[in-house]
Structures are given as C-alpha cells and as structure tokens.
Amino acid sequence: MSVLAHAGERVAFAELSRFRTAFYGCLSTRADAFFELTDALLCADGPVRTPVELSLTAEHRRGYGSLYGALNHGRLDVDRLRDRLTSLPLPRFNGRIVLTVDVSPWLRSDAACSPERLFCHVHGRSKAASQIIPGWPYSFVAALTPDRTSWTAVLDAVRLGPADDAAAVTADQLRNVAERLIAAGQWQPGDRKMLVVMDAGYDVMRLAWLLRDLPLELVGRLRSDRALRLPAPSLKEYALAYPRGGRPPKHGKEFSLARPQTWTEPTVVTVNDTPRYGKAEAQAWDRLHPELQQRSAWIDHDGELPIIEGTLIRLKVDHLPGDRNAPLVWLWSSAAGATPDDVDFVWSCYLRRFDLEHTFRLFKQSMGWTRPRLREPDAADRWTWLVIAAHTQLRLAASLTIDQRKPWEKSTRPGTVLTPTRVRRGFRHLRPYLSCPARVPKPSRPGPGRPPGSKNRHPATRHDVGKTVKRPTTLAERDRARC
C-alpha cells in the first residue's frame, strides 16, 4: 500500500522527499557515493559495526572502494546543509525554541598518525571515575522536544581543534545557529528569546556576555563550590550604611553556594509535584553575578570588566528515577527578573537536556558514528555530517514508518512516537516511495594498487596529542608574551 494513501502523512512525506533532494544538492564530488552510503546507513540491519559492511546492502550499488573514496576525497557543502537543517520544522516548548549544546568525543587512542587529536574527558570506561583518552571532540547543537522521547533535532556539529578556545568556538557556533534560525523565519521579532541549556562544563556567564546581542537566554549548571556576588547597594542604601561616605562598591556581599549562611531570602520559591522526581522545590535569587578578574578568559578584555547579572536557581527534588538519591542542582540564567513560571520553565527545560545523551548513544551504538578508522579529520567531519543527515531523515520519517516490532519487544502504545531505532528498522520499507536522485554506477575496474611484495616507502607522519597554543592566564604572562 502506498504511503500517499494516508492523507495526514502527506506533509511529512513531502518534507522528507524535499530534504533528500536538498541533501543531494549539498553534495558535489562523489555525490552519488555519498547519497547511497547514507541510504545504506539508514537501511542497514542492526547496528553498524564497520562502514565497509554497508557496501553489502542492497541500497549501496557501488563497490566498497567508493565508500572510502567518498569519505576521503568527497566534497560536502556544510554551510548549505546547515541552512537546510535550520529551515526544517522544529519542536517547540509552548511556541519557544529550546536549544542545547554539548561535546561528545570520537575516541582515537591508537591512531598515532591522525592529526589534531585532543585529550578527551571520558566517564564510565573502567572502575575509575573518569579517564583522559585521545580523540576528536565534537560540539553539537540540537533543538529539544517537550515530550519524553529520545528525539532531538541536531542542527550543527563542529570539531574542536588543538588551537581552538572551546568557549570562543561554542559562542561562534551558537551565534551561527541563532542567525540561521532568524534568517529561516524560525524566530520573529516579538517572540520570546530562544533558550539555550548547557551543563557545568561551560562558562555560561562568559557565553552570555559574548552573545548578549542575540535573542538568546542562556541557562547553565554551576558547580556547588562557586561563589557569586549580590547586586551592589543603591546610593541611598550605601549612604545609610556608611554615613561617612566613600567610594560605592561595584559588588554586593558574597553569595557562596556551599555556605548557606551567606544566602539571602530568595525572591521566588516554587513547589511542584512531578511523577518522576517527586516533589521539586526551586528557589531563585535575582541579579546575582560573578566577580570577574582580568585573567584567563578575560585577560584580553579592554576597558572595565562587565557585571553579568542573572537569576540563580537552586533545584531540589526528592529522588531520581529508580529511587536514587538526587543531588542539589544550581542553575544560572542570563535573564534577570524571572517570575515563578519562568523559574519552573527553566529547570524543566534543563532536565530535557539529557535527551541529547540518547542521541549520542544512537550515533555511536546503532549508526556507527565512531566506528570508521579514518586517518584524516576532514574525512571524519564528512562522516559526521552523513550521520546527522541520516538522523534527520529518521526524524522526518517518524510519523511515516510502521513499527517492525520483534516478538520479544514491547509494543508501542497508540499515539506515541516510535524510537529512532524502530524508525530506522522500518525505513527500508519506506525508501522505495522516496526520491532517490543518485545515478546508476558506471562499470569500471579497480586500480592496480601497490605491486605485491613492495614496501611502503612513504610512512605516515605521527602527530602529538593535545593543545598547540598556550594562552596566558595572568597579565604578567600576557605582557611577557607580547615582548
């Protein structure tokens, strides 16, 4: 039965077909091999264990040599693909776009000949709490969904290099995504600011300052040992406290997250009953800011250091799913003057941030994102964008795919969206109805290759791991470097 027989699914079918055509238009060199490789990735049976096995699928009509030839020598217009991703329908939280940013590493511990590797912080690989393993870290930006699903809309991916400043790269990445969303009409003047949630590994206050000219509200988690400052007293309050006069302070009293005796009365207190976390109590303090020093990230700042005020939120829940103990969560939002509804909206959106972890797990375990043993980082970038394009097609086909449930699996409840793995399982039955612009391969013979018995006289260059640029942390180091 044709998919077009369902009238309610025609819009989704047309959107998916348009995206496939637009994706093919983003490919230039080795375009047909790229497109068939993506289809093989979508229609493969089970997890991708090695990319060369994708050449054995019926959707890949070329030889296995074209697969690696496309990854190593193909061309992909990434900017055009980014524009197409931001123009697709995006999930919204009551009409508001919620984005998240996070880093996931492509570990290459044994690839001494691969350049531009960094030391990646990895959790849960052994009995130790964490490990530092060489690899290629990628920064992803995705739009979150308000429902309890494992779906996210991945919009951008950037590989962090040895000479990059992670905060500066993240700021440029978020700026580019926001500008593309505005250009695509996803955000209109008068709409509420787009919300960006991030974990504790980001300097959310510095990012808020760098992106202050965009309609973005940034929310990030803070470490429990941070110390902020209350707003400075007004001139009238200062005159009453210090009748002899003097220079008014720039900052108020210290607010240490680890010392409750330094806390003041919260401006907002909310209590909600949640089905997954029990009672959730949120306290918020307005206009809290860090006391910046001209060192590290702010060492090259010209003029007086800014005062970046926002809303500090303390979230306490009864338990985590599975009756686990729940630690306190401290959040900082770049929006001051938050109402009780704003506070509840912020922490609920932050909890949805963990949906991106499901996307990373899908990329690595099912779609084989980190399986290829590619030497060049540019080839890894091309494979990463192919995985993103395949995941986008799965998201667009979520309402079109019929559940191909195995006998031992639970059936999907009516009205719920299929998981990405089940949509991928049924994509092969949907593909014959979709547009396939890739051309039929031409018959050819493989090259002679290296003569048997000859040695490789051009060994690959070995590269060091880690940062190549050391940035000054104090003014004295900066002045010495300039001399």
Residue, then its C-alpha position, 0 to 999 in steps of 0.5 A: m500500500s502506498v504511503l500517499a494513501h494516508a492523507g495526514e502523512r502527506v506533509a511529512f512525506a513531502e518534507l522528507s522527499r524535499f530534504r533528500t533532494a536538498f541533501y543531494g544538492c549539498l553534495s558535489t564530488r562523489a555525490d552519488a557515493f555519498f547519497e547511497l552510503t547514507d541510504a545504506l546507513l539508514c537501511a542497514d540491519g542492526p547496528v553498524r559495526t564497520p562502514v565497509e559492511l554497508s557496501l553489502t546492502a542492497e541500497h549501496r550499488r557501488g563497490y566498497g572502494s567508493l565508500y572510502g573514496a567518498l569519505n576521503h576525497g568527497r566534497l560536502d557543502v556544510d554551510r548549505l546543509r546547515d541552512r537546510l537543517t535550520s529551515l526544517p520544522l522544529p519542536r517547540f516548548n509552548g511556541r519557544i525554541v529550546l536549544t542545547v549544546d554539548v561535546s561528545p568525543w570520537l575516541r582515537s587512542d591508537a591512531a598515532c598518525s591522525p592529526e589534531r587529536l585532543f585529550c578527551h574527558v571520558h566517564g564510565r570506561s573502567k572502575a575509575a571515575s573518569q579517564i583522559i583518552p585521545g580523540w576528536p571532540y565534537s560540539f553539537v547543537a540540537a533543538l529539544t522536544p517537550d515530550r519524553t522521547s529520545w528525539t532531538a533535532v541536531l542542527d550543527a556539529v563542529r570539531l574542536g581543534p588543538a588551537d581552538d578556545a572551546a568557549a570562543v568556538t561554542a559562542d561562534q557556533l551558537r551565534n551561527v545557529a541563532e542567525r540561521l534560525i532568524a534568517a529561516g523565519q524560525w524566530q520573529p521579532g516579538d517572540r520570546k528569546m530562544l533558550v539555550v541549556m548547557d551543563a557545568g562544563y561551560d562558562v555560561m556567564r562568559l557565553a552570555w556576555l559574548l552573545r548578549d546581542l542575540p535573542l538568546e537566554l542562556v541557562g547553565r549548571l554551576r558547580s556547588d563550590r562557586a561563589l557569586r556576588l549580590p547586586a551592589p547597594s543603591l546610593k541611598e542604601y550605601a549612604l545609610a550604611y556608611p554615613r561617612g561616605g566613600r567610594p560605592p562598591k561595584h559588588g554586593k556581599e558574597f553569595s557562596l553556594a556551599r555556605p548557606q549562611t551567606w544566602t539571602e531570602p530568595t525572591v521566588v520559591t516554587v513547589n511542584d509535584t512531578p511523577r518522576y522526581g517527586k516533589a521539586e522545590a526551586q528557589a531563585w535569587d535575582r541579579l546575582h553575578p560573578e566577580l570577574q578578574q582580568r585573567s584567563a578568559w578575560i585577560d584580553h578584555d579592554g576597558e572595565l570588566p562587565i557585571i553579568e547579572g542573572t537569576l540563580i536557581r537552586l533545584k531540589v527534588d526528592h529522588l531520581p528515577g529508580d529511587r536514587n538519591a538526587p543531588l542539589v542542582w544550581l542553575w544560572s540564567s542570563a535573564a534577570g527578573a524571572t517570575p515563578d513560571d519562568v523559574d519552573f520553565v527553566w529547570s524543566c527545560y534543563l532536565r530535557r537536556f539529557d535527551l541529547e545523551h540518547t542521541f549520542r548513544l544512537f550515533k555511536q551504538s546503532m549508526g556507527w558514528t565512531r566506528p570508521r578508522l579514518r586517518e584524516p579529520d576532514a574525512a571524519d567531519r564528512w562522516t559526521w555530517l552523513v550521520i546527522a543527515a541520516h538522523t534527520q531523515l529518521r526524524l522526518a520519517a517518524s510519523l511515516t514508518i510502521d513499527q517492525r516490532k520483534p516478538w520479544e519487544k514491547s509494543t508501542r502504545p497508540g499515539t506515541v512516537l516510535t524510537p529512532t531505532r524502530v524508525r530506522r528498522g522500518f525505513r527500508h520499507l519506506r525508501p522505495y516511495l522516496s526520491c532517490p536522485a543518485r545515478v546508476p554506477k558506471p562499470s569500471r575496474p579497480g586500480p592496480g594498487r601497490p605491486p605485491g611484495s613492495k614496501n611502503r616507502h612513504p610512512a605516515t607522519r605521527h602527530d602529538v596529542g593535545k593543545t598547540v597554543k598556550r594562552p596566558t592566564t595572568l597579565a604578567e604572562r600576557d605582557r611577557a608574551r607580547c615582548 
